Amino acid sequence: MSQNKAFESPYPGAKSAWFMVALLTIAYVFSYIDRYILSLLIEPIKADMDLSDEQIGLILGPAFGFLYVFAALPIGWMVDRSRRTWIVGVGVTIWSFATAVSGMVSNFWHLFCARMMVGLGEATLSPSAMSMIGDSFPPEKRGKPISVYVAALSIGGSLASLIGAGVLVWAKTADKISLPFFGELAAWQLTFLAVGLPGLVLGLIFFFLKEPPRRPQVVEDIDVKGNGVGDALRYVANNWAVYLGFISLACVMVVIAYSHFFLPSTFERTWGWAAEKYAFVNGSILLVVGPITVVTTGYLSDKWMQAGVEDAALRLLIIGFLIMLPAGSLTMFMPTPELAYAVLTISNIGIAIVSTTAITALLVITPSQIRGQITALYYMVLGLTGSFLGSTSVGTLSTRIFGEENIRHAMAAVPVLYGVIPLLLIPITMKLYRAQLARISAAAE
């Protein structure tokens, strides 16, 4: 019997496992609201602080991504050793407080620093969540809980849109408001307070959540002797080609997703939709389409794996990529805002499929004792590419190349610039991934 079959302790009960998934999903919703809300407030913030698109791109991207990326590996190391529920509790508290502080700033650098702390807090969540989900569900049943967790991106984005729409409508009919302890606030400042402060209560709950037991997994011929940083890095180095292949597809997804932070401004400047109208339409449609897409994707992933399709997650990932890439660029050349948003919705479906299946594909080929660190590395790479290439590319292309009145051309360029090479390498990616799966299956027998 191979070593990985020696650990026969049962997984946690379904009720406790799904309760944990529910709380993690709520935390992910809060994190994405805190991350996304800034994109709806670009125009009033630009006006109050006299900022350019390029500066906004830096706040949306590198400011958030710097600590999100470079804290990922140390946090992953802690996830593989320490109490993961407490790590999440600390992270939720940090990003919620930093979001609220974002409403108190008055210049570019203050907002930049506040967004850095939001990134630091959010870096704790997904490595901890994927590690706990991996220890709570067997491989053939992970698709659904992961898809529920990932659905938080759509739910968080839609709720942020609807909240932002309401605030923007109110801002056009109200003067600044005065609050005790805070003084006189503009609508965008009040928005940061409103979405940030409730997270402090959520963070407290995680300190009382039961931790699922860890499940050691060592596979002969693909063994990992320990759970240190060196073990994780050696495993990635020994299998760099297979990781590089499918993660590059996820990187393109996150670059496009980060570029979407400029969509409210793009619809306003290109087709005349006010930011609040875009936010209302986006929130209403995303609240329905997003969760349906990710839950259906998770269901299909589990069904295909149970039917013997071991690379089900990768197949779905590629399908999502082929939907996302062309639709992302074509959106910007539609003649009307309604048609543009219809094509954008198709692209968002592809994004949701990729975001759901990429992490599932990662867990299939990752030993559990280094899962926190490998997941952290995964989100580190995604955070690096998304934060430093997504909104930053749009801002720079808009300000320096196309002109800020032609921002849609900058938006259309991003999928082409970053997606063509991974698209051409898909056949090699599939071959390498399937070979790794075959190696794992052979070693486990």
N, C-alpha and C positions, 0 to 999 in steps of 0.2 A: 504493500500500500504506500503510495507517495505521501510525502510529509503534509501536503496541503489538505489531505483527507483525514488527518488525525484530529482535527479540531471539530468536534461534533456537537458542541453546545448549541442549543436551539436559539433561533433568532428571537428578539423581543416579541411580545404579543402584538397582534395587529392594531389593537386600540391604542396602546402606548406609542407604537411606532408612528401611526398616522397622526396622533396628537402632536408628536414632535415635529412631523412634517408640516402640520398646519401652523404651528408657531413660527417655524423657520420661514414658511411662505409669507406669513404676515410681516415678519422682519424684512424680508426681501422686498415686499411691497413698499414698506416705509422707506427702505434705502433707495429704491428707484424714484419714489416721489421726491425725496430730498435731492437726488441727483438730477432729475429731469426738470424740476420746476424752474430752474434758472433759464432754460431755453425759452420759456414763455414770457420771461420778463426782460428779454434782451433789449427791446426798444426803449422802455422807460429807464432801465439802468444806463444804457448808452447816453440817453438824454441828460440824466442827472449827473453822470460822472464824466461826460464828454469823452467817450471811448470809441474806438474804431472796431470794425469787424475783426481785424487781426488781434486786437487786445481781448475781445470777447472770446475768440477762438483759443487763446492761451488760457483763459480762465476756465472755459469748458473742458479743455483737454489737459495740457501739462499740469496745470494747478491741481486738478483732481487726481491725475494719474501718477504724479511723482511719488508720493508716499504710498499710494495704492499699489504701485508696482514694486517699489524697493523694500516695502515692509512685508511683501507677500511671502518670501522664503523664510524669514525668521518666524512669521506667524504660522506658516505651515509646519515648521519644526516644533512649535509649541502645540499645535493641533495633534501631532502624533505622540505627544507625551503628557499633556496637561488636560485638565477638565475642559472639554470643548464648550459646554453650555456657559461656563463662566467667561470664556474668551468671547463668545457671541455677546453676552451681556455687557461686557466692557466696550466692545465695538459699537453696539447700538447706542450706548450712552454718549460715546465720543462723537459719532457722526450727527446725532440728533442735536447735541449742544452746539456743534460747529455750524449746523444749518441755521439754527436760531440766531447765532452770532452774525451770520451773513447778512441779516437784516439790520445790523447795527453799524455796518461799515460805511465809509464815506469816500473811499478812493480805490484805485485799481489794486494796489499792493495789499491793502487790508482784505479785500474780497479774495484775492489770490491766496493769501495765507489761510483764510477760513475754508476755502475749497480744498486746500491741502489736507486739513484736518478731517474734512468729510471723507476724503479718499482713504486716509489712515483707518478710520473707523470701519468703513465698508470692506476693507481688505480682510477683515476677520471672518466675514460671514460665510462666503461660499466654500472656502476650504474646510471649515468646520462642518457646514451643512452636508457636503458631499461625503466627508468621512463618516458622519453619523448615519446618513442614509445607507451608505455602503455596509455599515455594521448592523443595520436594522432590517434589511431585505436581501434575499438571495438574488444572484445575478439576473435570473429570468423574470424577476418581479420588480426590478428597479426602474424600469421605463416609466411606469405610471407615477410613482412618487417623485421622480426627477422631473417629469413633465408638469406635475402640479407645482413644484417649487419654481420651475422656470416660468410658469404661467404668471408669476408675480411681476415679471417684466412688463407684460401687457396690461395687467391690472393696475400696476403702479403708474405706468405711463398714461393710461386712460384716466385714472383718478387725478393725477397731476394736471392733465389737460382740463378736466372739468372744474377742478378747483381754480386753476389759473384763469379759465374763461370767466368764472364768476367774479374773481377779483378784478380782472381787467374791465369788465362791464361796470362794476361798482366804482372803479377808479375814475371813470369818465364822468361820473355824476357826483362824486364826493371830493371834498377838500381833504387835506391831511388830517389825520386823527391823532389825538393825544391820549396816551395810556400812562397809568401810574408806573413809575420806575423807568419807563422807556422814553417818555417825552413825546414829541411830535414825530409822526411816522408817515412816510409815503405808502401807497398801496403795496408796492413791491416789497417794502421792508416788512410790512405787516404779514405778507404772505410767507416769508421765510420763518417768522415767528410761529405762525399758525401750523405749518407743516413740521417744524422742528421740535417743538416742545412736547407733543404727545409721545414721541419716541423715547423720552426719558422714563416713562412709566413702563413701556414695553421692555426696555433694557433690564429693568429690575426683575421682571418675571423670569428671565432666563437664569438668574442666580438660584432659582428654586426648581428648575426643570431637571428631571432624572437623566443621568448620562447613560447611553446605551453601552454595553460591554464591547470591548474591542475584539476583533476576530483575526488572530494571526493567520497569515497565509504565506507559505514558502513553497514554491514549486521547483522541483528538481530540474536542473539544467537552466532554470531562469531564476535561481535563488537570489534572495537579498538577505545578507547575513545579519543585518541590523536595521535600525530605523533612524539612522543619523542622516545629516545633510549629505555626507559623502556617499552613503548608500543610494540615496535618491538620485544624486547627480550621476553616479556611475551607471545606474540602471538606464537613465535617459541617454547617457553617452553611448552605451552599448546598443541602444535601440533608436538612435537619433533619426534615422531615415524614416522609420514608420511614424514616429511622433511628428516630425516636420511635415510630412505629407498631409495628414488630415487636420492638423492644427493650423496649417496655412489657410485652409478653407474657412475655419472658424475665425481666423484673424481678419480675413476680408469681410466677413459678416460684421465683426465688431467695428471695423473702420467705417463701413457704411452706416451702421447704427449710430455711431458717434457723430457722423456728418449730419444726421437727422436733427440734431439739436438746432440747426439753422433752418429747419423747415417752416416754423411760424413766420420768420422774417422773409423766407423765400416766397411763400404764398402771398404775403402782404405786398412785397415789392413787385412780384411778377404778375399776379392775377387779381390783385386788389382785395383779397380776403383780409379783413382785420384779424389781428392775432387771436382775439377772443372767438371769432367765428371758426377759424382753423382749429383752435383748442377744443371747442364744443364738438365739432364734427369728428375730430380725431379721437377724442375721449369716448364718444358714444359708439363709434364703430370698433375701435380697438378693444373696448370692454367686452364685445361679443366675439369678434373674429380671433383675437389673440388667444384667450383661454381655450376656445374650441380647437384651434389649430394645434396647440402644444399638447393638450390632453389626447386628441386623436393620434398625434404622432407618437406619444408614449404608449398608447394602446397598441398601435401597429408594431412598434419596436418589440414589445413583449410578445405579441402574437407570433411575429416572424421568428423570434429567437426560440420560442417554445416549439415551433414547427421545424427547427433545425437550421435556420438561417443565421449562422453565428455572426455574420457581418451586417446584420439588419440595421444597426445604428448608422454604420458608415453609408450604406445604400440610401437611407433616408436623408442623411446629411447632404449627399451629392445631389439628390433630387431637389432639396431646398436651395442649394447653391445655384443650380441651373434655373430655378424660378427667380431667385433674388437678384442675380447679377444684371440681366438685361432689363428687367422691369425698373430697377433702381435708376438707370440712366434715362430710359424712355419717358419716365414720369415728367422730367423737366422740359420735354418738348411737346407736351399736350397743349391744345389751343385754349382749353377752358379749365378752371379750377376743379370743376366736378370730375372731368375726365382725368385730370392729373391725379386727383386723390384716388380715383378708382384703380389706376395703374399702380399708384403707391401702395394701395392695400394688397395688391398681388405681391409686390416686393416684400411687404411686411410679413406676409404668410411664409415666404421663403426664409426670411430672417428668423421667424419663430421656429421653423423646422430645424434649421441649422443650430440655433442656440439650444434646442432641446436635445438633439442627438449627439452633438459633439462631445459633451461631457459624459454621456452614456458610453460612447465609443471609447473614451479615455479610461473609464473605470474597468472595462472588460479586460484590458491588457495591463492593468496596474495592480501589483501586490498590495494588500490592505495595510501592511505595516508602514508603508511609505505613501499611502494614499493622500494624506493631508498635505504632504510636501509636494507631491506630484501635482495635485489639484491646485495648490498655491502657485507652483511654477506655471501651470496652464493659465490661470487667471493673471499671473504676472505678465506673461507674454501677450495675452489678449489686452490687458490694461495698457501695456506699453504701446502696442500698435494702435489701439483705439484712441487713447488719450493724446498721443503724440502725432498721429497721422489723420485721424478722422475730422473732428471739428477744426483742428489746426490747419489742415490742408484746404478746407473750404474757406476759412478766414483769410489765409494768405493768398490763395488764388483769386478770391473776390477783391481784396484790397489792392493787390499788386499786379494782377494779370488781366482779369476780365472787367474790373470796375464794379463797385458795390451795387450799382443799379442792375448789373447782369449776374447776380449771384447764382441764378439757376444754372448757368454754364459751369460755374465752379462745382455745384452739386452734381451735375451730370458727369463731370470728369472723374470723380472719385472712384466709382465702380470700375471704370475702364482702366485707370492708372494702376489699381491694386489687384484687380481680379483676373486679368488676362493670363498671367503666368501660372497661377494655381489651377486655372481652368484647363490649360493645356497639359498639366501634369496629373490630371485625375486618373488616367489609366495606370500610371506608375504608383500612385497613392493606393489604389485598390489592390494592386498586386502585392505591395509590401505589407499592407494591413492583413490581408488574408494569409500571407505566409507567417506572420507573427501569431495569428490565431491558431493556425495549424500546429505551430511549435508549442504553444501553451497547451493545447488539447493533448498532444502526444506526451508531453511531460507529466500531465496530470493523470494519465492512465496507469 
